[in-house]
Amino acid sequence: MPTVNPTGFSAAFDSSNVEMAFARESTWGTIPASVGQGIRLLGESLTETRSRTRPAEINSTGQASAALTTKVEAGGAINIGISPGATAATYGTYDQLFLGMLNAGGSGAGEWSVPVKVVAAGATSLAVTAPGTISASPSGGISLDGAATGYPGITRIAGTWFADNYQVGDWIKCTGFTLTNAATIGTTAAPKYWRIVGMATDGKKIAIDGPGMSSILAVAADTAGIVESGGSIRNGTNTHSYTFEKKVATGKYLAYPGTYISGGSLSASLGGFVEGSLSLLAKGETTGPTSAAGGAPGGDGSHSVFTADAYTAAPTAKIIDTISGIGMAALGYDNTGSGAWSWADVLTTGSALASVLQGFNVNITKNNARQQFGIGDTNAKGIGKGTFQADGKMQMYFSDFTLYAKYKAEATFVVSFRLMNSAGKGYFITMPGVTLMNPNIVAGGPDTDMVADFTLEANPGFSTPVALVGNLVTTTGAEMSPYTMSMTRF
């Protein structure tokens, strides 16, 4: 009896065998000499479309003139499930794409910042301080509003937070603390995450904020605590381009050099998981080389345009779920009133709002992103990067008027979503200048739950109320530049 599948039993390639990979380009449209990085794929629509036109000739033949090709466009979208990898190589799979999604960087900085651990040991102590006034002593907390009810802080004895590139607006991870009230700040068994909301002028003290912040009490210096910054990016002015490739079957490759990420989305909903979508514009579509991997594209497609036919494996860890993997950290700093900023303005008192979150989505659009065409070539000659804009939705059970009141006042506040797997790897998505708009609160029928569907209007802003920006301290100017969206990874 035959022990293998019979030949010719299928009339088409099977989509279950499709693989997608990419590599970043150093020159737009030039395929990099590297192995393609595999992507965990939910679906894709990359394709080529030809525009044809018929000259409107006046003739007596009774038939239309022959059509002519005037433009060839390539692009589409890919849908992915977010699953941070187990190793540094696979963890960075989506990080490279997020750079392009945010046009990350500015003034030459186009990569994720390097995480730095600050470990308390011996004379290098970390002092967790209760709310108070700015002081050179580890016993004083940090007040951004000039009142005694300012924010708690973390003070280091040796070195400065400035020197280790800790920035206002970024998230930090605290673990290993053993002092009084350690469970509040973060222990080995239960790490905690906090946002940096200010720094002392000497760079030795950071003010922190987050759910549970009001429970921090004055404590002595700790010699076992660890503070870790996550790598972070913010939307900027840099352009990143990629070569994408689609392996439709063994020995059948289609490539898309000069690909620009023209938009995207990140979302999670009840009963689902964390997923994303990236919109792509490419220079053109081509088949892979004929003789060997890494050869000239445009052959019979039997090999990859990358240096190997086999791709670096995509992450295989579980996709982040919406039960244990999603944390809501919407920190509401109302700028419509007095501008005073204190912990009482935080909308969250735990890991979620008073209303039950059902789902969210964040959409990135690059308005007027486009392929640039010219006479003499059917493929694009360049890419117009467009203008970055972000917005989204947030769905929750309607059970109180806290957020509704913010909508009526057109208040501006920080919205942050935490996406983590069980190993503590994942991302914080933060938009520092959100205005809630147009909640859809309706009774759709009998015996149904009332749901508020808020629009998130993300505007350029700061990680602190605008009225208090002058109180921040910076050495690079990055904290003083308004931005629309940031991502921090751990």
PADREN-863489 format. One record per residue (C-alpha): residue in three letters; x, z, y; residue number from 1. Coordinates in nm, 3 decimals, m for minus. Each point is the difference from the previous one (the first is absolute). Layout:
N
 resn       x       z       y resi
  ALA       X       Z       Y  NUM
...
This chain:
490
 resn       x       z       y resi
  MET   0.000   0.000   0.000    1
  PRO   0.123  m0.068   0.358    2
  THR   0.132   0.312   0.172    3
  VAL  m0.016  m0.133   0.357    4
  ASN  m0.275  m0.125   0.229    5
  PRO  m0.090  m0.364  m0.057    6
  THR   0.116  m0.243   0.267    7
  GLY  m0.243  m0.163   0.237    8
  PHE  m0.272   0.263  m0.035    9
  SER  m0.040   0.054   0.377   10
  ALA  m0.104  m0.260   0.255   11
  ALA   0.150   0.186   0.296   12
  PHE   0.268   0.247   0.101   13
  ASP  m0.118   0.360  m0.032   14
  SER  m0.009   0.195   0.327   15
  SER   0.102   0.314  m0.192   16
  ASN   0.346  m0.156  m0.039   17
  VAL   0.050  m0.068   0.371   18
  GLU   0.288   0.186   0.164   19
  MET   0.080   0.029   0.372   20
  ALA   0.338   0.082   0.153   21
  PHE   0.164  m0.004   0.342   22
  ALA   0.333   0.040   0.179   23
  ARG   0.075   0.053   0.367   24
  GLU   0.161  m0.286   0.190   25
  SER   0.289   0.025   0.244   26
  THR  m0.076  m0.350   0.134   27
  TRP  m0.362  m0.107   0.031   28
  GLY  m0.095  m0.249  m0.269   29
  THR   0.332   0.030  m0.186   30
  ILE  m0.044   0.136  m0.352   31
  PRO   0.223   0.307  m0.050   32
  ALA   0.253   0.001  m0.284   33
  SER  m0.143   0.301  m0.179   34
  VAL  m0.224   0.100  m0.288   35
  GLY  m0.368   0.009   0.089   36
  GLN  m0.167   0.341   0.023   37
  GLY  m0.315   0.012  m0.212   38
  ILE  m0.329   0.112   0.157   39
  ARG  m0.280   0.193  m0.163   40
  LEU  m0.280  m0.249   0.054   41
  LEU  m0.378   0.040   0.015   42
  GLY  m0.064  m0.355   0.110   43
  GLU   0.136  m0.278   0.222   44
  SER  m0.105  m0.313   0.185   45
  LEU   0.330  m0.165   0.095   46
  THR  m0.050  m0.374   0.016   47
  GLU   0.076  m0.318   0.195   48
  THR  m0.260  m0.182   0.210   49
  ARG   0.046  m0.352   0.136   50
  SER  m0.176  m0.114   0.315   51
  ARG  m0.101  m0.367  m0.010   52
  THR  m0.152  m0.221   0.268   53
  ARG  m0.142  m0.350   0.011   54
  PRO   0.066  m0.216   0.308   55
  ALA  m0.335  m0.084   0.159   56
  GLU   0.066  m0.371   0.000   57
  ILE  m0.254  m0.254   0.113   58
  ASN  m0.024  m0.261  m0.275   59
  SER  m0.249  m0.215  m0.183   60
  THR   0.090   0.099  m0.357   61
  GLY  m0.273   0.263  m0.027   62
  GLN   0.244   0.261  m0.134   63
  ALA   0.205   0.286   0.140   64
  SER   0.369  m0.049   0.070   65
  ALA   0.257   0.150  m0.237   66
  ALA   0.062   0.371   0.048   67
  LEU   0.337   0.132   0.120   68
  THR   0.166   0.338  m0.058   69
  THR   0.050   0.173   0.334   70
  LYS   0.086   0.357  m0.095   71
  VAL   0.080   0.209  m0.308   72
  GLU  m0.073   0.372   0.016   73
  ALA   0.097   0.262  m0.258   74
  GLY  m0.104   0.361  m0.024   75
  GLY  m0.265   0.235  m0.125   76
  ALA  m0.012   0.366  m0.093   77
  ILE   0.118   0.239  m0.269   78
  ASN  m0.184   0.314  m0.110   79
  ILE   0.202   0.293  m0.131   80
  GLY  m0.051   0.347  m0.144   81
  ILE   0.227   0.256   0.168   82
  SER   0.219   0.174  m0.257   83
  PRO   0.333   0.144   0.120   84
  GLY   0.269  m0.067  m0.260   85
  ALA   0.201   0.251  m0.199   86
  THR   0.338  m0.126   0.128   87
  ALA   0.137  m0.083   0.342   88
  ALA  m0.011  m0.373  m0.080   89
  THR  m0.363  m0.013  m0.110   90
  TYR  m0.113   0.256   0.259   91
  GLY   0.112  m0.245   0.267   92
  THR  m0.211  m0.288  m0.132   93
  TYR  m0.282   0.039   0.249   94
  ASP   0.221   0.154   0.267   95
  GLN   0.163  m0.338   0.061   96
  LEU  m0.343  m0.157   0.047   97
  PHE  m0.123   0.280   0.228   98
  LEU   0.292  m0.081   0.232   99
  GLY  m0.142  m0.347   0.044  100
  MET  m0.358   0.120   0.023  101
  LEU   0.086   0.224   0.297  102
  ASN   0.264  m0.229   0.159  103
  ALA   0.190   0.325  m0.026  104
  GLY   0.278   0.094   0.232  105
  GLY   0.106  m0.089   0.349  106
  SER   0.328  m0.026   0.188  107
  GLY   0.170  m0.106  m0.322  108
  ALA  m0.142   0.276  m0.223  109
  GLY  m0.199  m0.171  m0.272  110
  GLU   0.039   0.223  m0.307  111
  TRP  m0.142   0.327  m0.124  112
  SER   0.178   0.301   0.146  113
  VAL   0.228   0.183  m0.243  114
  PRO  m0.148   0.329  m0.133  115
  VAL   0.213   0.308   0.064  116
  LYS  m0.024   0.334  m0.180  117
  VAL   0.087   0.313   0.194  118
  VAL   0.077   0.278  m0.249  119
  ALA   0.027   0.362   0.107  120
  ALA   0.303   0.166  m0.157  121
  GLY   0.204   0.296   0.119  122
  ALA   0.052  m0.026   0.374  123
  THR  m0.213  m0.315   0.018  124
  SER  m0.336   0.169   0.021  125
  LEU  m0.343  m0.138   0.074  126
  ALA  m0.226   0.231   0.196  127
  VAL  m0.374  m0.054  m0.015  128
  THR  m0.150   0.128   0.323  129
  ALA  m0.350   0.092   0.111  130
  PRO  m0.167  m0.150   0.309  131
  GLY   0.178   0.100   0.320  132
  THR   0.207  m0.137   0.284  133
  ILE   0.309  m0.220  m0.017  134
  SER   0.307   0.213  m0.035  135
  ALA   0.363  m0.024  m0.112  136
  SER  m0.067   0.280  m0.246  137
  PRO  m0.125  m0.075  m0.355  138
  SER  m0.275   0.254   0.060  139
  GLY  m0.181  m0.217   0.256  140
  GLY  m0.250  m0.269  m0.093  141
  ILE  m0.058  m0.318   0.198  142
  SER  m0.276  m0.039   0.253  143
  LEU  m0.083  m0.352   0.118  144
  ASP  m0.280   0.114   0.227  145
  GLY   0.182   0.287   0.167  146
  ALA  m0.227   0.262  m0.158  147
  ALA   0.084   0.273  m0.246  148
  THR  m0.224  m0.172  m0.256  149
  GLY   0.238  m0.292  m0.038  150
  TYR   0.119  m0.144  m0.329  151
  PRO   0.213   0.168  m0.265  152
  GLY   0.347  m0.140  m0.049  153
  ILE   0.296  m0.027  m0.234  154
  THR   0.340   0.089   0.143  155
  ARG   0.336  m0.085  m0.153  156
  ILE   0.316   0.197   0.062  157
  ALA   0.251  m0.280  m0.067  158
  GLY  m0.033  m0.359   0.118  159
  THR  m0.292  m0.158   0.186  160
  TRP  m0.313  m0.185  m0.101  161
  PHE   0.100  m0.272   0.246  162
  ALA   0.325  m0.071  m0.184  163
  ASP  m0.189  m0.044  m0.329  164
  ASN  m0.244  m0.247   0.158  165
  TYR  m0.311   0.218  m0.021  166
  GLN  m0.254  m0.148   0.241  167
  VAL  m0.313   0.126   0.168  168
  GLY  m0.303  m0.143  m0.180  169
  ASP   0.161  m0.017  m0.345  170
  TRP  m0.108   0.201  m0.304  171
  ILE   0.233   0.244  m0.176  172
  LYS  m0.010   0.169  m0.340  173
  CYS   0.074   0.373  m0.034  174
  THR   0.088   0.149  m0.335  175
  GLY   0.202   0.282  m0.157  176
  PHE  m0.078   0.266   0.261  177
  THR   0.009   0.357  m0.131  178
  LEU  m0.063   0.205   0.315  179
  THR  m0.317   0.183   0.098  180
  ASN  m0.288  m0.243   0.032  181
  ALA   0.198  m0.258  m0.202  182
  ALA  m0.313  m0.135  m0.166  183
  THR  m0.125  m0.112   0.340  184
  ILE   0.313  m0.189   0.103  185
  GLY   0.086  m0.139  m0.347  186
  THR   0.150   0.123  m0.327  187
  THR   0.166  m0.174  m0.294  188
  ALA  m0.324   0.014  m0.199  189
  ALA  m0.219  m0.105   0.294  190
  PRO   0.173  m0.214   0.264  191
  LYS  m0.179  m0.044   0.332  192
  TYR   0.001  m0.285   0.252  193
  TRP   0.009   0.039   0.378  194
  ARG   0.018  m0.229   0.302  195
  ILE   0.266   0.044   0.267  196
  VAL  m0.176   0.030   0.334  197
  GLY   0.283   0.108   0.227  198
  MET   0.364   0.106   0.027  199
  ALA   0.194   0.249   0.205  200
  THR   0.253  m0.137   0.246  201
  ASP   0.298   0.108  m0.210  202
  GLY  m0.137  m0.183  m0.305  203
  LYS   0.007   0.311  m0.219  204
  LYS  m0.371   0.075  m0.005  205
  ILE  m0.291  m0.222  m0.108  206
  ALA  m0.367   0.075   0.056  207
  ILE  m0.218  m0.078  m0.300  208
  ASP  m0.368  m0.069  m0.054  209
  GLY  m0.236  m0.066  m0.289  210
  PRO  m0.279   0.152  m0.209  211
  GLY   0.062   0.374  m0.037  212
  MET   0.236   0.013   0.297  213
  SER  m0.194   0.283   0.165  214
  SER   0.080   0.225  m0.302  215
  ILE   0.377   0.000   0.062  216
  LEU   0.127   0.345   0.097  217
  ALA   0.328   0.118   0.148  218
  VAL   0.261   0.035  m0.276  219
  ALA   0.371   0.058  m0.037  220
  ALA   0.258  m0.274  m0.053  221
  ASP  m0.004  m0.155  m0.348  222
  THR   0.314  m0.102  m0.190  223
  ALA  m0.172  m0.193  m0.279  224
  GLY  m0.242  m0.230   0.181  225
  ILE   0.029  m0.377   0.003  226
  VAL  m0.136  m0.232   0.268  227
  GLU  m0.007  m0.369  m0.086  228
  SER  m0.083  m0.292   0.225  229
  GLY  m0.167  m0.304  m0.149  230
  GLY   0.110  m0.353   0.073  231
  SER  m0.223  m0.139   0.272  232
  ILE  m0.090  m0.322   0.180  233
  ARG  m0.217  m0.084   0.298  234
  ASN  m0.150  m0.328   0.109  235
  GLY   0.242  m0.186   0.219  236
  THR   0.131  m0.338   0.105  237
  ASN   0.213  m0.105  m0.296  238
  THR  m0.085  m0.300  m0.216  239
  HIS   0.057   0.015  m0.376  240
  SER  m0.028  m0.303  m0.227  241
  TYR  m0.008  m0.038  m0.377  242
  THR   0.005  m0.248  m0.283  243
  PHE  m0.293   0.058  m0.235  244
  GLU  m0.019  m0.156  m0.344  245
  LYS  m0.282  m0.032  m0.252  246
  LYS   0.078  m0.042  m0.368  247
  VAL  m0.320  m0.147  m0.143  248
  ALA   0.137  m0.033  m0.354  249
  THR   0.331  m0.016  m0.185  250
  GLY   0.204  m0.273   0.168  251
  LYS  m0.256  m0.059   0.279  252
  TYR   0.094   0.129   0.346  253
  LEU  m0.144  m0.053   0.350  254
  ALA   0.196   0.130   0.300  255
  TYR  m0.094   0.078   0.362  256
  PRO   0.311   0.032   0.220  257
  GLY  m0.028   0.105   0.363  258
  THR  m0.291   0.238  m0.062  259
  TYR  m0.117   0.225   0.284  260
  ILE  m0.240   0.292  m0.048  261
  SER  m0.272  m0.074   0.254  262
  GLY  m0.220   0.302  m0.075  263
  GLY  m0.101   0.246  m0.266  264
  SER  m0.206   0.300  m0.098  265
  LEU   0.028   0.331  m0.183  266
  SER  m0.310   0.166  m0.138  267
  ALA  m0.146   0.255  m0.239  268
  SER  m0.358   0.073  m0.094  269
  LEU  m0.198   0.234  m0.221  270
  GLY   0.028  m0.109  m0.363  271
  GLY   0.295  m0.228   0.075  272
  PHE   0.371   0.023   0.069  273
  VAL   0.251  m0.071   0.276  274
  GLU   0.035  m0.372   0.047  275
  GLY   0.136  m0.240   0.254  276
  SER  m0.023  m0.361   0.107  277
  LEU   0.256  m0.216   0.180  278
  SER  m0.083  m0.323   0.183  279
  LEU   0.281  m0.258  m0.022  280
  LEU   0.099  m0.308   0.199  281
  ALA   0.273  m0.217  m0.159  282
  LYS   0.221  m0.286   0.110  283
  GLY  m0.126  m0.198  m0.297  284
  GLU  m0.051  m0.009  m0.375  285
  THR   0.259  m0.141  m0.241  286
  THR   0.063  m0.015  m0.372  287
  GLY   0.302   0.168  m0.154  288
  PRO   0.322  m0.177  m0.101  289
  THR   0.034  m0.208  m0.315  290
  SER   0.335   0.093  m0.154  291
  ALA   0.067   0.371   0.059  292
  ALA  m0.123   0.304   0.194  293
  GLY   0.120   0.011   0.358  294
  GLY   0.032  m0.378   0.032  295
  ALA  m0.149  m0.222   0.265  296
  PRO  m0.379   0.035   0.023  297
  GLY  m0.225  m0.299  m0.039  298
  GLY   0.073  m0.072  m0.364  299
  ASP  m0.242   0.008  m0.290  300
  GLY  m0.061   0.374   0.044  301
  SER   0.158   0.098  m0.330  302
  HIS   0.223   0.269   0.158  303
  SER  m0.015   0.263   0.272  304
  VAL   0.133  m0.067   0.350  305
  PHE   0.158   0.345  m0.026  306
  THR   0.325   0.055  m0.190  307
  ALA  m0.174   0.102  m0.324  308
  ASP  m0.319  m0.113  m0.170  309
  ALA  m0.083   0.364  m0.085  310
  TYR  m0.101   0.223   0.289  311
  THR   0.096   0.359   0.072  312
  ALA  m0.287   0.194  m0.156  313
  ALA  m0.283   0.117   0.222  314
  PRO  m0.080   0.375   0.016  315
  THR  m0.181   0.126  m0.309  316
  ALA  m0.102   0.350   0.111  317
  LYS  m0.368   0.078   0.037  318
  ILE  m0.169  m0.142   0.308  319
  ILE  m0.085   0.276   0.247  320
  ASP  m0.350   0.127  m0.071  321
  THR  m0.266   0.122   0.243  322
  ILE  m0.049   0.345  m0.150  323
  SER   0.339   0.171   0.011  324
  GLY   0.186  m0.276   0.183  325
  ILE  m0.181  m0.005   0.336  326
  GLY   0.037   0.263   0.269  327
  MET  m0.166  m0.016   0.339  328
  ALA   0.197   0.129   0.296  329
  ALA  m0.193  m0.101   0.310  330
  LEU   0.146   0.203   0.283  331
  GLY  m0.229  m0.015   0.303  332
  TYR   0.160   0.046   0.339  333
  ASP  m0.266  m0.061   0.260  334
  ASN   0.145  m0.152   0.318  335
  THR  m0.333  m0.030   0.175  336
  GLY  m0.007   0.363   0.112  337
  SER   0.266   0.225   0.146  338
  GLY   0.282  m0.158  m0.201  339
  ALA   0.112   0.343  m0.124  340
  TRP   0.130  m0.038  m0.354  341
  SER  m0.029   0.291  m0.238  342
  TRP  m0.066   0.054  m0.367  343
  ALA  m0.370   0.057   0.076  344
  ASP  m0.029  m0.378   0.060  345
  VAL   0.089  m0.083  m0.360  346
  LEU  m0.306  m0.143  m0.171  347
  THR   0.120   0.094  m0.348  348
  THR   0.031   0.346  m0.144  349
  GLY   0.103  m0.114  m0.347  350
  SER   0.071  m0.326  m0.177  351
  ALA  m0.330  m0.156   0.106  352
  LEU  m0.246  m0.008   0.286  353
  ALA  m0.311   0.216  m0.004  354
  SER  m0.185  m0.318  m0.099  355
  VAL   0.079  m0.147  m0.341  356
  LEU   0.212  m0.314   0.021  357
  GLN  m0.126  m0.289  m0.212  358
  GLY   0.247  m0.269   0.089  359
  PHE   0.207  m0.171   0.264  360
  ASN   0.166  m0.328   0.075  361
  VAL   0.267  m0.094   0.253  362
  ASN   0.019  m0.364   0.106  363
  ILE   0.298  m0.169   0.165  364
  THR  m0.056  m0.324   0.188  365
  LYS   0.262  m0.206   0.177  366
  ASN  m0.211  m0.188   0.250  367
  ASN   0.098  m0.367   0.033  368
  ALA   0.264   0.017  m0.275  369
  ARG   0.048  m0.364  m0.088  370
  GLN   0.207  m0.270  m0.161  371
  GLN   0.177  m0.226   0.248  372
  PHE  m0.004  m0.370  m0.085  373
  GLY   0.185  m0.297   0.144  374
  ILE   0.024  m0.376  m0.036  375
  GLY   0.223  m0.115  m0.284  376
  ASP  m0.081   0.271  m0.256  377
  THR  m0.323   0.090  m0.175  378
  ASN   0.121   0.358  m0.059  379
  ALA   0.011   0.270   0.268  380
  LYS   0.306   0.000   0.227  381
  GLY  m0.039   0.364   0.095  382
  ILE  m0.232   0.301   0.020  383
  GLY  m0.171   0.158   0.302  384
  LYS  m0.014   0.372  m0.077  385
  GLY  m0.313   0.089   0.201  386
  THR  m0.102   0.332   0.156  387
  PHE  m0.022   0.312  m0.215  388
  GLN  m0.337   0.178  m0.015  389
  ALA  m0.138   0.264  m0.235  390
  ASP  m0.346   0.134  m0.065  391
  GLY  m0.198   0.126  m0.294  392
  LYS  m0.291   0.196  m0.139  393
  MET  m0.052   0.357  m0.116  394
  GLN  m0.303   0.089  m0.212  395
  MET  m0.115   0.359  m0.048  396
  TYR  m0.311   0.198  m0.078  397
  PHE  m0.181   0.080   0.323  398
  SER  m0.034   0.378   0.006  399
  ASP   0.109   0.114   0.346  400
  PHE   0.052  m0.135   0.351  401
  THR   0.373   0.073   0.047  402
  LEU   0.117  m0.360  m0.025  403
  TYR  m0.320  m0.133   0.153  404
  ALA   0.074   0.204   0.314  405
  LYS   0.349  m0.155   0.010  406
  TYR  m0.158  m0.343  m0.020  407
  LYS  m0.238   0.075   0.289  408
  ALA   0.289   0.125   0.212  409
  GLU   0.222  m0.297  m0.095  410
  ALA   0.269   0.251  m0.084  411
  THR   0.344  m0.118  m0.110  412
  PHE   0.168   0.175  m0.290  413
  VAL   0.244  m0.044  m0.287  414
  VAL  m0.130  m0.120  m0.337  415
  SER   0.224   0.029  m0.304  416
  PHE  m0.066  m0.071  m0.369  417
  ARG   0.224   0.131  m0.278  418
  LEU   0.038  m0.218  m0.310  419
  MET   0.197   0.177  m0.275  420
  ASN   0.040  m0.026  m0.377  421
  SER   0.035   0.304  m0.228  422
  ALA   0.379  m0.006   0.039  423
  GLY  m0.026   0.047   0.377  424
  LYS   0.099  m0.357   0.082  425
  GLY  m0.198  m0.203   0.246  426
  TYR  m0.081  m0.057   0.363  427
  PHE  m0.152   0.142   0.315  428
  ILE  m0.183  m0.261   0.210  429
  THR  m0.029   0.121   0.359  430
  MET  m0.173  m0.148   0.302  431
  PRO   0.073   0.211   0.309  432
  GLY  m0.257  m0.144   0.242  433
  VAL  m0.332  m0.033  m0.184  434
  THR  m0.343  m0.009   0.165  435
  LEU  m0.303   0.035  m0.227  436
  MET  m0.259  m0.267   0.068  437
  ASN  m0.351  m0.102  m0.102  438
  PRO  m0.088   0.234  m0.286  439
  ASN  m0.259  m0.152  m0.229  440
  ILE  m0.228   0.294  m0.084  441
  VAL  m0.320  m0.122  m0.162  442
  ALA  m0.252   0.098  m0.266  443
  GLY   0.023  m0.295  m0.236  444
  GLY  m0.281   0.113  m0.226  445
  PRO  m0.160   0.301  m0.167  446
  ASP   0.207   0.264  m0.178  447
  THR   0.339  m0.129   0.120  448
  ASP   0.298   0.173   0.160  449
  MET   0.053  m0.045   0.373  450
  VAL   0.337  m0.162   0.061  451
  ALA   0.184  m0.050   0.330  452
  ASP   0.203  m0.319   0.010  453
  PHE   0.238   0.031   0.296  454
  THR   0.208  m0.287   0.136  455
  LEU   0.362   0.100   0.066  456
  GLU   0.120  m0.171   0.316  457
  ALA   0.378   0.037  m0.007  458
  ASN   0.163  m0.036   0.340  459
  PRO   0.364   0.031   0.108  460
  GLY   0.065   0.369   0.052  461
  PHE   0.227   0.296  m0.057  462
  SER   0.010   0.261  m0.270  463
  THR  m0.099   0.254   0.265  464
  PRO  m0.259   0.002   0.277  465
  VAL   0.096  m0.236   0.280  466
  ALA  m0.019   0.281   0.255  467
  LEU   0.279   0.185  m0.177  468
  VAL   0.248  m0.277  m0.076  469
  GLY   0.231   0.130   0.268  470
  ASN   0.052   0.320  m0.200  471
  LEU   0.164  m0.183  m0.289  472
  VAL   0.375  m0.015  m0.038  473
  THR   0.178  m0.309  m0.132  474
  THR   0.347  m0.145  m0.024  475
  THR  m0.097  m0.356  m0.095  476
  GLY  m0.321  m0.068   0.189  477
  ALA  m0.187  m0.086  m0.320  478
  GLU  m0.242   0.291   0.037  479
  MET  m0.092  m0.114   0.348  480
  SER  m0.102  m0.354  m0.104  481
  PRO  m0.371  m0.047  m0.076  482
  TYR  m0.073  m0.148  m0.343  483
  THR  m0.313  m0.085  m0.196  484
  MET   0.089   0.094  m0.356  485
  SER   0.277   0.165  m0.197  486
  MET   0.076   0.060  m0.366  487
  THR   0.207   0.282  m0.148  488
  ARG   0.106  m0.006  m0.367  489
  PHE   0.110   0.283  m0.226  490
